Amino acid sequence: MRPLILAGGGGHCLSVLDTVHRIGYYDEIIILDVAERVGGTVSKYTIWGTEASLPELYGKGCRDIMISVGSTASTAVRRAIAEKIERCGFSFVNLFDPSAVISAEATLGKGIFIGKNAVVNAGVVIGDMAIINSGAIVEHNNFIGEYSHVSVGSVLCGDVEVGPDCLIGANATVLPGVHIGKNSIIGAGSLIYRDVSSGSKIYGGNR
């Protein structure tokens, strides 16, 4: 059997699970979450244990893992989970929905999720643990920093640089050549014309 561990059993986990089913590669899914949710369910799966179960699972031969916690205002939770996983020796996998269009000339890190109907074009670089969610368009020569989340329906035009730990909100548009500094939040529906300094929170646009 080929098991996959999903670390996090919230809403984002449902999207990840659906992609796992569509890929059809894994025949055993093990979901971990916080203690109070153990025994509950995500889709048809029972939440098996917590992060404390990682050494036991590694001892049983499990190796493949994906962080299935989403990120909105902060990536701190995802980073903390990743550190614990790395200490145990697991291998972070990439999960790409079969409907996504990903250029063979894109450079991809580890632990990346790319959702349904997303487009990742030529020359794109995506850092570790990034999320490119359903319907997002990441155009040519973009750089997406580690742990950043490009939300559903957002559009990053060519030559955009997104620093680490950023959130690009749903249906936001970033115009060509714009640089978005680390730890920034771009609100849903925003139109970004010019560079964004690190730690910024922008809602609506920055004309």
N, C-alpha and C positions, 0 to 999 in steps of 0.2 A: 504494500500500500504506500501511496505517496501523500503524507500528511502536510497540511498547511496550517500554521498558527496565525490567527488574527488577533492582534492586541488592541482591544477596544470593541465594545458591543453596542454602540449607539447608532445614530442615524446614518453616519457615513459608512458604517459597517454593512448596512443593507446594500448600498451601492457597490461596495467592494465584493460582497457575496454574489451579487447578480453577475458581475463580471467574471468571477471565479467559475460560476456555473457555465457561463457562455464559453469560456476557454476550454473547460472540460479536462484539465490536466490533473487536478487533485481529486483524490477519492476519499479523503478524510479531512474534515475541517474542525479545528479546535479553537474555540473562542475564549479569550481571557478578558476579564473586566474587574472592577472593584468588588470587594468582598460582598457588599450588600446585594449585588446583582447575580452572584453565583447561584446557579439553579434556575434562573430565569431563561427566557428564550429570545433569540434573534432569528426571525424567519422560522425555519424548522429546526434550528440548532439550539441545544442547551448550552448555556455559558458554563464552561468546564471548570474554571479556576481563576486565580489571580496571577499577578506577576511573580508572586512567590513560588508558583508552580513551574517557572521556567527551567530551573536546574533539573527537576524531575523529568520534564519533557525532553530536555536535551539528552539525559541519560537513557531515555527510551528510543533515541535515534532520530527524533524530530530535528530538522535543521532549517527548513524554510519558514520565513515569518514576514508578515506585513503589518505595519502600524495602521490600524483601521479606525483611529481616532481622528476626527476632522479638526480644523482649526479656524477660528474666526478672529477674535480679538488678540489672541496670543498663541504662540507655538511652544510655550514652556512645557506643557504637559507632554506633547509629542517628543520634545527633546529629552525629557527626563526618562520616558519609556525607552527611547532608543539607547540611551546610555546603559540602562539595565540589561537590555537585550545584547548589546555588544559585549558586555562583560561576561555573558554566558556563552558566547561563541557562535550564535546563530548566524545564518546567512539571510540578509534582507533581499527579498525578491522584488522584481518589478511586475506590476499587473496592468496590462493594457487591454481595454475592451476591444473585441474583434471589430467593432464598428469604427474605431478611431483610425485616423489616417496619420501615419507617422513616417516622416521621411527617413530613408536609409542614410541620409547625410546629417541626421541629428545626432548629437552626443548626449547620452543619458547616463546619469549616476545610478545609485541603488535605492531601493525602497520607494520607487516612484509609482504613483497611481495615475493612469490616464483613462478618463471615463468615456462614456458613449458619445460617438460622433464628434469627439474633439479632433482638432487638426494641429499637428506639430510639423512645421515646414522645414525646408533645408537650411542647414547652418545653425539651427537652434541648439543651445546648450542648456540642459536642465540638471540642476543640482540634486543631491541626495534628499530623499524624503519629500520631494515636492509633490503637490497635487495639481493636476490639470483636469478640471472637472468637466462634467457633461456639456458638450456643445461649445467649449472654449476654443478660440482660434489663437494660436501662437505662431505668428508669421515669421518669415525668414530672418535669420541672424539675431534672433532674440536670445537673451541670457536670462534664465530664471534661477535665482539663488536657492540654496538649500532651505528646506522646510517651508518655502513659500507656497501659497495656495492661490491658484488662478481659478476663480469661481465660475459657476455655470453661465454660459452664454457671453462671457467677456471676450473682448477682442484686443489683442496686443499687435499693433501694426509692426512693420519691419524695423529692425535695429533698436528695439526697446531693451533696456536693461532693468531687471527687477532684482533688487538686493535680497539677501537672506531674510527669512522670517517676516515676509510681507503677506498681506491679503489684498487681492484684487477682487473687489466685490462683483456680484452677479450683474451681468450686462454692462459693466464698465468698459470704456474704450480708451486705450492709450495710443496717442498718435506717434508717428514714426520718430525714432531717434531719442525718445524721452528716457531719462534715467530716473528710477525710483529708488531712493535710498533705503537701507535696511530698516526693519521694524516699522514699516509704514502701513497704513490702512487706507485703501481707496474704496470709498463707499459705493454701494450698488448704484448703477446707472450713471456714474460720474464720467465726465469727458475730460481727459488729462492732456493739456496742450504743451506743457513745459515741465522741466525737471522738478522732482519732489525731493526735498531734503529728508535725511534719515529721521525716523520717529514721527513723521507727519501723519495727520489724520485729515483726509480730504473727502468732503461729501458734496457732490454736485459737479465740481470741476475746479480748475485753476486757471481760468482764462486770464 
